[in-house]
Amino acid sequence: MSTGAKIALAVLAVVVIAAGIYMIDIDQTAEGNLPEYDAEVGSVDVTSEEQTVTLPDVDVTTEETTVTVPDVTVTPPSE
């Protein structure tokens, strides 16, 4: 995983935790064996728009080659 992907994942985790802490207000309305709760939640609006960005043009070539790889044989114990 690249450094940029790790940073993006960390930022996403922080946003989810922040949303859980600041966007939800839960109040217990009754006590007992099965208490009732009222929850007031915030809202999130997700929109999209087109943007022009500069991307690198990468050409990847592959070639077939022979390499030695390990071969693992598992023999379970006899009963």
C-alpha positions as MATLAB code, in Angstrom:
seq = 'MSTGAKIALAVLAVVVIAAGIYMIDIDQTAEGNLPEYDAEVGSVDVTSEEQTVTLPDVDVTTEETTVTVPDVTVTPPSE';
ca = [
       0.000    0.000    0.000;
       1.449    3.348   -0.974;
       1.996    6.216    1.438;
      -0.761    8.252   -0.204;
      -3.244    5.422    0.236;
      -2.262    5.037    3.905;
      -2.750    8.751    4.491;
      -6.126    8.700    2.719;
      -7.223    5.715    4.831;
      -6.132    7.473    8.026;
      -8.013   10.646    7.053;
     -11.119    8.586    6.269;
     -10.896    6.905    9.681;
     -10.634   10.290   11.408;
     -13.663   11.605    9.491;
     -15.751    8.553   10.422;
     -14.787    8.850   14.089;
     -15.497   12.593   14.077;
     -18.898   11.979   12.488;
     -19.693    9.429   15.158;
     -18.741   11.828   17.942;
     -20.097   15.153   16.685;
     -22.993   14.261   14.384;
     -24.976   11.935   16.677;
     -26.657   12.986   19.916;
     -28.213   10.076   21.828;
     -30.331   10.671   24.925;
     -31.699    7.927   27.161;
     -35.410    8.591   27.642;
     -36.383    5.766   30.003;
     -34.542    3.466   32.372;
     -35.325   -0.179   32.948;
     -34.666   -3.527   31.389;
     -35.052   -2.215   27.832;
     -34.421    1.555   27.911;
     -35.585    3.739   25.049;
     -33.287    6.171   23.262;
     -33.874    9.240   21.124;
     -31.165    9.988   18.598;
     -30.749   13.275   16.765;
     -28.374   12.899   13.851;
     -26.765   15.431   11.567;
     -26.903   15.269    7.806;
     -24.281   14.878    5.127;
     -24.770   16.095    1.573;
     -22.604   14.501   -1.104;
     -22.449   16.130   -4.513;
     -20.227   15.745   -7.530;
     -18.852   18.123  -10.081;
     -16.527   17.746  -13.032;
     -13.006   19.098  -12.657;
     -10.111   19.102  -15.093;
      -6.955   17.641  -13.605;
      -3.541   16.814  -15.011;
      -2.720   13.113  -14.926;
       0.492   11.377  -15.936;
       0.426    9.185  -19.039;
       2.033    5.912  -17.972;
       2.734    3.063  -20.360;
       3.405   -0.307  -18.720;
       4.959   -3.166  -20.627;
       5.215   -6.729  -19.391;
       7.361   -9.629  -20.396;
       7.201  -13.275  -19.485;
      10.133  -14.739  -17.577;
      10.833  -17.899  -15.589;
      11.516  -17.633  -11.860;
      11.968  -20.225   -9.131;
       9.192  -20.212   -6.547;
       8.904  -22.308   -3.392;
       6.790  -25.449   -3.446;
       5.126  -26.336   -0.144;
       3.727  -29.803    0.526;
       1.677  -30.327    3.691;
       1.167  -33.857    4.960;
      -1.246  -34.095    7.908;
      -0.421  -36.587   10.648;
      -1.988  -39.998   10.277;
      -4.574  -40.963   12.865;
];
